[in-house]
Amino acid sequence: MSAEPTPHVAVVGGGVAGLVAALRLAGGGVRVTLLEGSPKIGGKLQVSEIAGLPVDEGAEAILARRPEAVDLVRELGHGGDLVHPGTTTASILSHGALRPLPSGQVMGVPSDLRALAASQVLSPAGLARVPLDLVLPETPRGDDVSVADFIGARMGREVVDRLVEPLLGGVYAGRADRLSFESTLPAVAAAARGHRSLINAVKGVRAHAPADPGPVFATLTRGLGRFPHLIADAVTAAGGEIRTSATVRELRRTPDGWRLTIGPTRDPEALDVDAVVVACPAPPAARLLAGEVPAAARELERIETASMALITLAYPASAFRRAPHGSGYLVPSVEDRQVKAVTFSSVKWPHLRDADPGIIVARASIGRVGEEHTLQRSDEELKAAAMTELSVTCGVAELPVEARVTRWGGALPQYDVGHADRIARVRSAVAAHPGLAVAGAAYDGVGVPAVIANARSAAGRILEYLESRGDENDGQAREAEGTRP
Ligand SMILES: Cc1cc2nc3c(=O)[nH]c(=O)nc-3n(C[C@H](O)[C@H](O)[C@H](O)COP(=O)(O)OP(=O)(O)OC[C@H]3O[C@@H](n4cnc5c(N)ncnc54)[C@H](O)[C@@H]3O)c2cc1C
């Protein structure tokens, strides 16, 4: 009997999701070809130098309390490059001044009323409204509800505007009146099913946190943007192929598997494979699935994305009258400023400060969902907006020695009300097509560890399918042998 050829799987997209799926598949003994449309791998994880320091242009921190990302760094042999933030204190710009983020909160939802009062983030009226949560009857919420509707009903709108939305803004650049309570605050939402009061639900979440959980976040000394390259090296070492500048334009079913059309329309290339993992953001995934899985494509099309720009400024340390002491600050949209958050990278990451104590690097972000017009400005205008923010709020009185603008179009998928049901519908439509799986930030969490988990399970489903197909072929071959005259 002739040996079965090794199955060939294509992975579309070379961000963390695609790379992790490719690694799992290559480790599962199949032939893998990863196709990345842009000239470089990594997607939202990119690093480049500013003032001689490696500073991330996109994602910079991995949650260390979930195992997937830090464990993968260690498995790849780079555990020694992991470093943790030098401080976890952060501020909120509220009523015109920087206020400490109150202790006792979970993603901005407060549970310690004294700490909340001491922080002065809320107005006296806003503060007085919060404890009503303890006496109000249960707030009905059905299967899902917006963050603003639920938390606003329990604690008042100021908690939403001045605490929860700015914190969620750091993850989704989204609006609390559209984001799903169930999908964006899953731990709080689950606890709130068992408590009438949201304050008590948050206390419950905190009580269940491990006593000594260790550092919350980690990064790599040469930037988190190195992470995709470490994964890619492991993919190629396991025999996988990684192609860049290879945009997949079409996906079609064939009698034996799938045909991908790659490259420019005038010079297309066809690649026939046994199975495919579509690991690109929702808009291109919708376009690729439109022909064969229109039901999934229609759902993915409806996932909106937020665009943003990160302006990285390298100042001489003397530019700050007082050296910044926290990791940065968040700016609620009700403050009506152009910048929505500032990270003091040199304070948050001591390895950057140690590499050059004479430089303070700050990263300012601009742009929320539906505010694309704010990004239709020149790089010089965006740099000026970021410098003005640092001058007004932190008294910075000098120009940066270097400034860099990174634009992220369609950067962050919005997990709007009903997101979990939408993703269930996408998955069930995709599952009807053997040898097809989807992965990435649009599905079960935008953070890097969640994306890793979801990419591994997508690759796992493909391996299971290929195995079952192999068993079926073996069975048919044995049957054919048995019936041979
Ligand atoms: C500015 C910013 C800061 C962030 N900060 C953090 C952070 O600190 N911590 C954290 O955990 N998360 C952070 N995130 C979120 C996290 O980085 C992303 O959710 C995650 O990296 C997404 O990975 P992905 O592989 O799903 O998608 P992507 O990184 O978007 O990768 C998808 C890839 O698919 C490619 N592609 C698209 N269409 C095609 C096609 N047709 N053919 C071939 N290739 C295609 C793209 O070029 C891209 O490289 C941040 C996100 C942004 C934008």
Ligand as a Chemical Component Dictionary entry (heavy atoms), coordinates in Angstrom:
data_LIG
# 
_chem_comp.id                   LIG 
_chem_comp.type                 NON-POLYMER 
_chem_comp.pdbx_formal_charge   0 
_chem_comp.three_letter_code    LIG 
# 
loop_
_chem_comp_atom.comp_id 
_chem_comp_atom.atom_id 
_chem_comp_atom.alt_atom_id 
_chem_comp_atom.type_symbol 
_chem_comp_atom.charge 
_chem_comp_atom.model_Cartn_x 
_chem_comp_atom.model_Cartn_y 
_chem_comp_atom.model_Cartn_z 
_chem_comp_atom.pdbx_ordinal 
LIG C1  C1  C 0 -1.808 49.645 19.218 1  
LIG C2  C2  C 0 -2.158 48.318 19.843 2  
LIG C3  C3  C 0 -1.694 48.021 21.105 3  
LIG C4  C4  C 0 -2.006 46.790 21.691 4  
LIG N1  N1  N 0 -1.498 46.500 22.911 5  
LIG C5  C5  C 0 -1.667 45.262 23.428 6  
LIG C6  C6  C 0 -0.976 44.877 24.600 7  
LIG O1  O1  O 0 -0.193 45.653 25.170 8  
LIG N2  N2  N 0 -1.188 43.611 25.072 9  
LIG C7  C7  C 0 -2.005 42.720 24.434 10 
LIG O2  O2  O 0 -2.150 41.577 24.912 11 
LIG N3  N3  N 0 -2.656 43.053 23.295 12 
LIG C8  C8  C 0 -2.489 44.292 22.772 13 
LIG N4  N4  N 0 -3.092 44.626 21.600 14 
LIG C9  C9  C 0 -3.947 43.627 20.934 15 
LIG C10 C10 C 0 -3.116 42.539 20.246 16 
LIG O3  O3  O 0 -1.892 43.062 19.824 17 
LIG C11 C11 C 0 -3.862 42.005 19.036 18 
LIG O4  O4  O 0 -5.198 41.699 19.359 19 
LIG C12 C12 C 0 -3.188 40.737 18.496 20 
LIG O5  O5  O 0 -1.816 40.957 18.293 21 
LIG C13 C13 C 0 -3.894 40.341 17.216 22 
LIG O6  O6  O 0 -3.234 39.242 16.626 23 
LIG P1  P1  P 0 -3.846 38.564 15.333 24 
LIG O7  O7  O 0 -2.859 37.597 14.833 25 
LIG O8  O8  O 0 -5.233 38.113 15.605 26 
LIG O9  O9  O 0 -4.030 39.756 14.276 27 
LIG P2  P2  P 0 -2.975 40.727 13.613 28 
LIG O10 O10 O 0 -1.871 41.054 14.506 29 
LIG O11 O11 O 0 -3.798 41.837 13.053 30 
LIG O12 O12 O 0 -2.379 39.874 12.399 31 
LIG C14 C14 C 0 -3.136 39.565 11.266 32 
LIG C15 C15 C 0 -2.206 39.509 10.073 33 
LIG O13 O13 O 0 -2.964 39.084 8.947  34 
LIG C16 C16 C 0 -2.442 39.760 7.809  35 
LIG N5  N5  N 0 -3.455 39.710 6.752  36 
LIG C17 C17 C 0 -4.640 40.386 6.698  37 
LIG N6  N6  N 0 -5.310 40.038 5.583  38 
LIG C18 C18 C 0 -4.533 39.127 4.924  39 
LIG C19 C19 C 0 -4.703 38.413 3.720  40 
LIG N7  N7  N 0 -5.788 38.536 2.943  41 
LIG N8  N8  N 0 -3.706 37.568 3.326  42 
LIG C20 C20 C 0 -2.592 37.399 4.091  43 
LIG N9  N9  N 0 -2.390 38.081 5.257  44 
LIG C21 C21 C 0 -3.366 38.918 5.664  45 
LIG C22 C22 C 0 -2.110 41.136 8.328  46 
LIG O14 O14 O 0 -1.181 41.800 7.494  47 
LIG C23 C23 C 0 -1.577 40.833 9.715  48 
LIG O15 O15 O 0 -0.169 40.711 9.719  49 
LIG C24 C24 C 0 -2.818 45.858 20.992 50 
LIG C25 C25 C 0 -3.308 46.176 19.730 51 
LIG C26 C26 C 0 -2.977 47.385 19.150 52 
LIG C27 C27 C 0 -3.488 47.698 17.782 53 
# 
loop_
_chem_comp_bond.comp_id 
_chem_comp_bond.atom_id_1 
_chem_comp_bond.atom_id_2 
_chem_comp_bond.value_order 
_chem_comp_bond.pdbx_ordinal 
LIG C1  C2  SING 1  
LIG C2  C3  SING 2  
LIG C2  C26 DOUB 3  
LIG C3  C4  DOUB 4  
LIG C4  N1  SING 5  
LIG C4  C24 SING 6  
LIG N1  C5  DOUB 7  
LIG C5  C6  SING 8  
LIG C5  C8  SING 9  
LIG C6  O1  DOUB 10 
LIG C6  N2  SING 11 
LIG N2  C7  SING 12 
LIG C7  O2  DOUB 13 
LIG C7  N3  SING 14 
LIG N3  C8  DOUB 15 
LIG C8  N4  SING 16 
LIG N4  C9  SING 17 
LIG N4  C24 SING 18 
LIG C9  C10 SING 19 
LIG C10 O3  SING 20 
LIG C10 C11 SING 21 
LIG C11 O4  SING 22 
LIG C11 C12 SING 23 
LIG C12 O5  SING 24 
LIG C12 C13 SING 25 
LIG C13 O6  SING 26 
LIG O6  P1  SING 27 
LIG P1  O7  DOUB 28 
LIG P1  O8  SING 29 
LIG P1  O9  SING 30 
LIG O9  P2  SING 31 
LIG P2  O10 DOUB 32 
LIG P2  O11 SING 33 
LIG P2  O12 SING 34 
LIG O12 C14 SING 35 
LIG C14 C15 SING 36 
LIG C15 O13 SING 37 
LIG C15 C23 SING 38 
LIG O13 C16 SING 39 
LIG C16 N5  SING 40 
LIG C16 C22 SING 41 
LIG N5  C17 SING 42 
LIG N5  C21 SING 43 
LIG C17 N6  DOUB 44 
LIG N6  C18 SING 45 
LIG C18 C19 SING 46 
LIG C18 C21 DOUB 47 
LIG C19 N7  SING 48 
LIG C19 N8  DOUB 49 
LIG N8  C20 SING 50 
LIG C20 N9  DOUB 51 
LIG N9  C21 SING 52 
LIG C22 O14 SING 53 
LIG C22 C23 SING 54 
LIG C23 O15 SING 55 
LIG C24 C25 DOUB 56 
LIG C25 C26 SING 57 
LIG C26 C27 SING 58 
# 
